[in-house]
C-alpha cells in the first residue's frame, strides 16, 4: 500500500494537485481501495490513476469477480466495515465493474476540488 500511496502522491504532484486538503483525502481513498483489495480480493493487480479537466479517477483492479458490499453504516466499537463508507464519503462518485477475470473498484474526485 505504501508504494501505491507514493505513486498516487507523485501523480497528484505531477498534475499540480499535490498540496491541497482534497489531495490528502485522495491519498486516503487510494489506501482504502488498496486495503480492501488486499483484505477481500487477494491483493491489487493494478492501480490506475487517470485525470482530465473534470475529474481524477482511481481504479484498483483485482483478480476476483465478487463485487464489494458496503455495510449500511459503521458499527461503533466494532473494527472493520468502514472502508467503502470512507470511499463513499470522500469521493464524488464510486463504483465497480466486473470483467472476465476480475473487477475494478473505482472512485472519482472532481478536479475542481483538487485545485
N, CA and C atoms as an extended XYZ file, in Angstrom:
345
Properties=species:S:1:pos:R:3:atomname:S:1:resname:S:1:resid:I:1 pbc="F F F"
N         0.812       -1.194        0.000 N   UNK     1
C         0.000        0.000        0.000 CA  UNK     1
C         0.861        1.265        0.000 C   UNK     1
N         2.016        1.167        0.629 N   UNK     2
C         2.893        2.341        0.670 CA  UNK     2
C         3.335        2.738       -0.739 C   UNK     2
N         3.623        1.750       -1.579 N   UNK     3
C         4.040        2.052       -2.955 CA  UNK     3
C         2.891        2.689       -3.737 C   UNK     3
N         1.682        2.205       -3.507 N   UNK     4
C         0.513        2.776       -4.176 CA  UNK     4
C         0.277        4.219       -3.763 C   UNK     4
N         0.413        4.499       -2.482 N   UNK     5
C         0.274        5.885       -1.999 CA  UNK     5
C         1.358        6.775       -2.572 C   UNK     5
N         2.586        6.271       -2.611 N   UNK     6
C         3.699        7.064       -3.150 CA  UNK     6
C         3.472        7.353       -4.632 C   UNK     6
N         3.007        6.349       -5.366 N   UNK     7
C         2.696        6.533       -6.780 CA  UNK     7
C         1.613        7.595       -6.952 C   UNK     7
N         0.546        7.494       -6.154 N   UNK     8
C        -0.557        8.455       -6.242 CA  UNK     8
C        -0.101        9.854       -5.831 C   UNK     8
N         0.707        9.954       -4.791 N   UNK     9
C         1.211       11.258       -4.338 CA  UNK     9
C         2.011       11.933       -5.450 C   UNK     9
N         2.870       11.163       -6.118 N   UNK    10
C         3.673       11.730       -7.198 CA  UNK    10
C         2.792       12.136       -8.380 C   UNK    10
N         1.792       11.326       -8.709 N   UNK    11
C         0.882       11.680       -9.800 CA  UNK    11
C         0.137       12.968       -9.491 C   UNK    11
N        -0.339       13.117       -8.264 N   UNK    12
C        -1.030       14.349       -7.879 CA  UNK    12
C        -0.097       15.552       -7.990 C   UNK    12
N         1.134       15.393       -7.563 N   UNK    13
C         2.113       16.488       -7.692 CA  UNK    13
C         2.357       16.825       -9.159 C   UNK    13
N         2.526       15.783       -9.973 N   UNK    14
C         2.777       15.993      -11.401 CA  UNK    14
C         1.623       16.734      -12.068 C   UNK    14
N         0.405       16.495      -11.607 N   UNK    15
C        -0.780       17.146      -12.171 CA  UNK    15
C        -1.080       18.485      -11.495 C   UNK    15
N        -0.239       18.913      -10.550 N   UNK    16
C        -0.436       20.187       -9.872 CA  UNK    16
C        -1.466       20.145       -8.764 C   UNK    16
N        -1.750       18.954       -8.241 N   UNK    17
C        -2.759       18.790       -7.200 CA  UNK    17
C        -2.167       18.218       -5.914 C   UNK    17
N        -0.911       18.493       -5.648 N   UNK    18
C        -0.249       17.824       -4.546 CA  UNK    18
C        -0.327       18.473       -3.192 C   UNK    18
N        -0.831       19.676       -3.088 N   UNK    19
C        -0.754       20.383       -1.812 CA  UNK    19
C        -2.102       20.906       -1.337 C   UNK    19
N        -3.145       20.120       -1.503 N   UNK    20
C        -4.462       20.552       -1.054 CA  UNK    20
C        -5.024       19.564       -0.035 C   UNK    20
N        -6.014       20.009        0.709 N   UNK    21
C        -6.679       19.116        1.660 CA  UNK    21
C        -7.313       17.938        0.921 C   UNK    21
N        -7.869       18.212       -0.244 N   UNK    22
C        -8.508       17.148       -1.016 CA  UNK    22
C        -7.480       16.155       -1.547 C   UNK    22
N        -6.257       16.602       -1.803 N   UNK    23
C        -5.238       15.643       -2.245 CA  UNK    23
C        -4.931       14.643       -1.130 C   UNK    23
N        -4.962       15.082        0.116 N   UNK    24
C        -4.781       14.153        1.238 CA  UNK    24
C        -5.948       13.178        1.323 C   UNK    24
N        -7.165       13.665        1.102 N   UNK    25
C        -8.335       12.785        1.061 CA  UNK    25
C        -8.198       11.768       -0.071 C   UNK    25
N        -7.642       12.208       -1.185 N   UNK    26
C        -7.452       11.325       -2.338 CA  UNK    26
C        -6.467       10.212       -2.003 C   UNK    26
N        -5.418       10.537       -1.279 N   UNK    27
C        -4.468        9.503       -0.857 CA  UNK    27
C        -5.120        8.513        0.102 C   UNK    27
N        -6.010        8.986        0.933 N   UNK    28
C        -6.760        8.083        1.806 CA  UNK    28
C        -7.668        7.173        0.976 C   UNK    28
N        -8.282        7.712       -0.071 N   UNK    29
C        -9.087        6.883       -0.983 CA  UNK    29
C        -8.240        5.772       -1.592 C   UNK    29
N        -7.057        6.123       -2.062 N   UNK    30
C        -6.159        5.122       -2.628 CA  UNK    30
C        -5.858        4.043       -1.592 C   UNK    30
N        -5.531        4.455       -0.378 N   UNK    31
C        -5.230        3.496        0.690 CA  UNK    31
C        -6.404        2.576        0.979 C   UNK    31
N        -7.587        3.139        1.070 N   UNK    32
C        -8.765        2.325        1.373 CA  UNK    32
C        -9.054        1.320        0.267 C   UNK    32
N        -8.960        1.754       -0.984 N   UNK    33
C        -9.219        0.841       -2.098 CA  UNK    33
C        -8.167       -0.271       -2.154 C   UNK    33
N        -6.912        0.077       -1.921 N   UNK    34
C        -5.859       -0.935       -1.909 CA  UNK    34
C        -6.010       -1.888       -0.726 C   UNK    34
N        -6.375       -1.357        0.426 N   UNK    35
C        -6.582       -2.199        1.607 CA  UNK    35
C        -7.726       -3.171        1.373 C   UNK    35
N        -8.818       -2.680        0.811 N   UNK    36
C        -9.949       -3.567        0.535 CA  UNK    36
C        -9.556       -4.681       -0.426 C   UNK    36
N        -8.776       -4.354       -1.465 N   UNK    37
C        -8.319       -5.386       -2.397 CA  UNK    37
C        -7.448       -6.406       -1.675 C   UNK    37
N        -6.604       -5.931       -0.775 N   UNK    38
C        -5.729       -6.823       -0.032 CA  UNK    38
C        -6.513       -7.740        0.905 C   UNK    38
N        -7.478       -7.168        1.600 N   UNK    39
C        -8.243       -7.943        2.590 CA  UNK    39
C        -9.278       -8.869        1.967 C   UNK    39
N        -9.871       -8.467        0.856 N   UNK    40
C       -11.029       -9.196        0.342 CA  UNK    40
C       -10.841       -9.813       -1.040 C   UNK    40
N        -9.729       -9.517       -1.711 N   UNK    41
C        -9.591       -9.980       -3.095 CA  UNK    41
C        -8.173      -10.460       -3.408 C   UNK    41
N        -7.428      -10.884       -2.419 N   UNK    42
C        -6.080      -11.425       -2.619 CA  UNK    42
C        -5.110      -10.412       -3.220 C   UNK    42
N        -5.366       -9.141       -3.023 N   UNK    43
C        -4.431       -8.105       -3.438 CA  UNK    43
C        -4.803       -7.390       -4.717 C   UNK    43
N        -4.093       -6.326       -4.946 N   UNK    44
C        -4.304       -5.475       -6.117 CA  UNK    44
C        -3.457       -5.984       -7.277 C   UNK    44
N        -4.066       -6.129       -8.445 N   UNK    45
C        -3.321       -6.479       -9.649 CA  UNK    45
C        -2.813       -5.236      -10.364 C   UNK    45
N        -3.572       -4.142      -10.234 N   UNK    46
C        -3.191       -2.920      -10.937 CA  UNK    46
C        -3.866       -1.714      -10.282 C   UNK    46
N        -3.111       -0.639      -10.135 N   UNK    47
C        -3.626        0.645       -9.672 CA  UNK    47
C        -3.523        1.600      -10.852 C   UNK    47
N        -4.658        2.178      -11.242 N   UNK    48
C        -4.696        3.079      -12.394 CA  UNK    48
C        -5.241        4.424      -11.938 C   UNK    48
N        -4.504        5.495      -12.218 N   UNK    49
C        -4.966        6.854      -11.967 CA  UNK    49
C        -5.070        7.555      -13.311 C   UNK    49
N        -6.218        8.155      -13.571 N   UNK    50
C        -6.400        8.945      -14.785 CA  UNK    50
C        -7.025       10.267      -14.391 C   UNK    50
N        -6.717       11.289      -15.163 N   UNK    51
C        -7.253       12.613      -14.866 CA  UNK    51
C        -7.524       13.347      -16.163 C   UNK    51
N        -8.556       14.166      -16.113 N   UNK    52
C        -8.816       15.107      -17.190 CA  UNK    52
C        -9.284       16.403      -16.553 C   UNK    52
N        -9.824       17.301      -17.335 N   UNK    53
C       -10.209       18.603      -16.788 CA  UNK    53
C       -11.395       18.528      -15.834 C   UNK    53
N       -12.089       17.384      -15.787 N   UNK    54
C       -13.264       17.289      -14.926 CA  UNK    54
C       -13.051       16.476      -13.652 C   UNK    54
N       -12.208       15.428      -13.718 N   UNK    55
C       -12.104       14.545      -12.556 CA  UNK    55
C       -10.816       13.737      -12.557 C   UNK    55
N       -10.462       13.285      -11.360 N   UNK    56
C        -9.415       12.295      -11.144 CA  UNK    56
C       -10.128       10.979      -10.870 C   UNK    56
N        -9.691        9.922      -11.537 N   UNK    57
C       -10.284        8.597      -11.335 CA  UNK    57
C        -9.205        7.654      -10.813 C   UNK    57
N        -9.558        6.945       -9.753 N   UNK    58
C        -8.692        5.936       -9.141 CA  UNK    58
C        -9.352        4.590       -9.395 C   UNK    58
N        -8.620        3.650       -9.957 N   UNK    59
C        -9.139        2.301      -10.167 CA  UNK    59
C        -8.181        1.303       -9.556 C   UNK    59
N        -8.727        0.374       -8.787 N   UNK    60
C        -7.946       -0.724       -8.238 CA  UNK    60
C        -8.518       -2.013       -8.827 C   UNK    60
N        -7.691       -2.707       -9.601 N   UNK    61
C        -8.083       -3.954      -10.256 CA  UNK    61
C        -7.587       -5.127       -9.424 C   UNK    61
N        -8.435       -6.138       -9.302 N   UNK    62
C        -8.035       -7.350       -8.600 CA  UNK    62
C        -8.493       -8.570       -9.394 C   UNK    62
N        -8.195       -9.741       -8.887 N   UNK    63
C        -8.466      -10.964       -9.613 CA  UNK    63
C        -9.706      -11.721       -9.183 C   UNK    63
N       -10.626      -11.071       -8.482 N   UNK    64
C       -11.874      -11.749       -8.118 CA  UNK    64
C       -13.059      -10.996       -8.724 C   UNK    64
N       -14.093      -11.747       -9.049 N   UNK    65
C       -15.284      -11.128       -9.640 CA  UNK    65
C       -16.338      -10.793       -8.588 C   UNK    65
N       -16.104      -11.182       -7.332 N   UNK    66
C       -17.063      -10.869       -6.268 CA  UNK    66
C       -17.075       -9.367       -6.029 C   UNK    66
N       -18.234       -8.753       -6.185 N   UNK    67
C       -18.349       -7.308       -6.008 CA  UNK    67
C       -18.393       -6.945       -4.527 C   UNK    67
N       -17.832       -5.810       -4.157 N   UNK    68
C       -17.828       -5.408       -2.749 CA  UNK    68
C       -19.221       -5.014       -2.286 C   UNK    68
N       -19.428       -5.177       -0.993 N   UNK    69
C       -20.696       -4.799       -0.372 CA  UNK    69
C       -20.392       -3.794        0.722 C   UNK    69
N       -21.033       -2.630        0.644 N   UNK    70
C       -20.837       -1.617        1.672 CA  UNK    70
C       -21.806       -1.872        2.812 C   UNK    70
N       -21.280       -1.893        4.025 N   UNK    71
C       -22.137       -2.011        5.199 CA  UNK    71
C       -23.021       -0.769        5.268 C   UNK    71
N       -24.250       -0.889        5.749 N   UNK    72
C       -25.143        0.275        5.798 CA  UNK    72
C       -24.565        1.443        6.591 C   UNK    72
N       -23.878        1.158        7.670 N   UNK    73
C       -23.244        2.209        8.475 CA  UNK    73
C       -22.183        1.541        9.340 C   UNK    73
N       -21.091        2.225        9.595 N   UNK    74
C       -20.085        1.655       10.501 CA  UNK    74
C       -20.700        1.400       11.874 C   UNK    74
N       -20.272        0.319       12.487 N   UNK    75
C       -20.788       -0.035       13.809 CA  UNK    75
C       -19.807        0.427       14.875 C   UNK    75
N       -20.239        1.321       15.754 N   UNK    76
C       -19.335        1.832       16.803 CA  UNK    76
C       -18.758        0.703       17.640 C   UNK    76
N       -17.463        0.786       17.894 N   UNK    77
C       -16.808       -0.176       18.761 CA  UNK    77
C       -16.441       -1.488       18.101 C   UNK    77
N       -16.845       -1.686       16.838 N   UNK    78
C       -16.534       -2.933       16.136 CA  UNK    78
C       -15.585       -2.603       14.988 C   UNK    78
N       -14.413       -3.231       14.961 N   UNK    79
C       -13.468       -2.922       13.883 CA  UNK    79
C       -13.970       -3.428       12.537 C   UNK    79
N       -13.517       -2.762       11.492 N   UNK    80
C       -13.849       -3.181       10.134 CA  UNK    80
C       -15.160       -2.606        9.650 C   UNK    80
N       -15.409       -2.777        8.358 N   UNK    81
C       -16.663       -2.339        7.770 CA  UNK    81
C       -16.729       -0.866        7.416 C   UNK    81
N       -15.596       -0.176        7.484 N   UNK    82
C       -15.608        1.262        7.230 CA  UNK    82
C       -14.999        1.660        5.885 C   UNK    82
N       -14.307        0.743        5.212 N   UNK    83
C       -13.566        1.077        4.008 CA  UNK    83
C       -14.414        1.713        2.921 C   UNK    83
N       -15.479        1.053        2.505 N   UNK    84
C       -16.314        1.613        1.448 CA  UNK    84
C       -17.127        2.800        1.935 C   UNK    84
N       -17.411        2.845        3.217 N   UNK    85
C       -18.072        4.018        3.784 CA  UNK    85
C       -17.164        5.241        3.628 C   UNK    85
N       -15.876        5.063        3.901 N   UNK    86
C       -14.912        6.153        3.728 CA  UNK    86
C       -14.806        6.542        2.258 C   UNK    86
N       -14.738        5.544        1.381 N   UNK    87
C       -14.669        5.813       -0.060 CA  UNK    87
C       -15.886        6.623       -0.500 C   UNK    87
N       -17.054        6.227       -0.039 N   UNK    88
C       -18.287        6.937       -0.402 CA  UNK    88
C       -18.278        8.377        0.098 C   UNK    88
N       -17.791        8.585        1.305 N   UNK    89
C       -17.792        9.928        1.901 CA  UNK    89
C       -16.771       10.864        1.260 C   UNK    89
N       -15.614       10.343        0.856 N   UNK    90
C       -14.543       11.197        0.351 CA  UNK    90
C       -14.584       11.407       -1.165 C   UNK    90
N       -15.225       10.501       -1.887 N   UNK    91
C       -15.254       10.621       -3.347 CA  UNK    91
C       -16.544       11.306       -3.799 C   UNK    91
N       -16.522       11.760       -5.027 N   UNK    92
C       -17.746       12.311       -5.612 CA  UNK    92
C       -18.601       11.220       -6.241 C   UNK    92
N       -17.955       10.169       -6.696 N   UNK    93
C       -18.629        9.000       -7.252 CA  UNK    93
C       -17.733        7.799       -7.014 C   UNK    93
N       -18.338        6.629       -6.890 N   UNK    94
C       -17.555        5.405       -6.820 CA  UNK    94
C       -18.403        4.268       -7.352 C   UNK    94
N       -17.757        3.204       -7.707 N   UNK    95
C       -18.495        2.052       -8.210 CA  UNK    95
C       -17.552        0.909       -8.534 C   UNK    95
N       -18.093       -0.070       -9.223 N   UNK    96
C       -17.323       -1.243       -9.608 CA  UNK    96
C       -17.684       -1.628      -11.030 C   UNK    96
N       -16.796       -2.330      -11.667 N   UNK    97
C       -17.156       -3.016      -12.900 CA  UNK    97
C       -16.382       -4.317      -12.962 C   UNK    97
N       -17.129       -5.372      -13.254 N   UNK    98
C       -16.540       -6.703      -13.345 CA  UNK    98
C       -16.184       -6.984      -14.795 C   UNK    98
N       -15.178       -7.784      -14.966 N   UNK    99
C       -14.818       -8.273      -16.283 CA  UNK    99
C       -14.491       -9.745      -16.130 C   UNK    99
N       -14.104      -10.387      -17.188 N   UNK   100
C       -13.985      -11.840      -17.198 CA  UNK   100
C       -13.100      -12.401      -16.084 C   UNK   100
N       -11.971      -11.779      -15.817 N   UNK   101
C       -11.032      -12.361      -14.861 CA  UNK   101
C       -10.906      -11.574      -13.557 C   UNK   101
N       -11.791      -10.629      -13.316 N   UNK   102
C       -11.697       -9.863      -12.081 CA  UNK   102
C       -12.629       -8.685      -12.081 C   UNK   102
N       -12.250       -7.668      -11.338 N   UNK   103
C       -13.073       -6.460      -11.260 CA  UNK   103
C       -12.182       -5.262      -10.983 C   UNK   103
N       -12.775       -4.109      -11.142 N   UNK   104
C       -12.139       -2.861      -10.734 CA  UNK   104
C       -13.105       -2.148       -9.799 C   UNK   104
N       -12.589       -1.640       -8.718 N   UNK   105
C       -13.343       -0.754       -7.835 CA  UNK   105
C       -12.739        0.627       -8.070 C   UNK   105
N       -13.594        1.592       -8.348 N   UNK   106
C       -13.107        2.917       -8.721 CA  UNK   106
C       -13.768        4.004       -7.876 C   UNK   106
N       -13.074        5.125       -7.819 N   UNK   107
C       -13.600        6.318       -7.153 CA  UNK   107
C       -13.147        7.527       -7.960 C   UNK   107
N       -13.998        8.538       -8.000 N   UNK   108
C       -13.669        9.770       -8.707 CA  UNK   108
C       -13.773       10.967       -7.775 C   UNK   108
N       -12.865       11.916       -8.013 N   UNK   109
C       -12.848       13.182       -7.289 CA  UNK   109
C       -12.891       14.277       -8.332 C   UNK   109
N       -13.819       15.207       -8.176 N   UNK   110
C       -13.925       16.316       -9.109 CA  UNK   110
C       -12.636       17.130       -9.127 C   UNK   110
N       -12.165       17.463      -10.320 N   UNK   111
C       -10.927       18.226      -10.455 CA  UNK   111
C       -11.013       19.575       -9.738 C   UNK   111
N       -12.166       20.177       -9.734 N   UNK   112
C       -12.321       21.492       -9.083 CA  UNK   112
C       -12.034       21.415       -7.581 C   UNK   112
N       -12.239       20.273       -6.971 N   UNK   113
C       -11.941       20.098       -5.536 CA  UNK   113
C       -10.443       19.959       -5.278 C   UNK   113
N        -9.680       19.599       -6.303 N   UNK   114
C        -8.249       19.367       -6.144 CA  UNK   114
C        -7.410       20.604       -6.414 C   UNK   114
N        -8.030       21.653       -6.943 N   UNK   115
C        -7.283       22.856       -7.312 CA  UNK   115
C        -7.091       23.794       -6.152 C   UNK   115
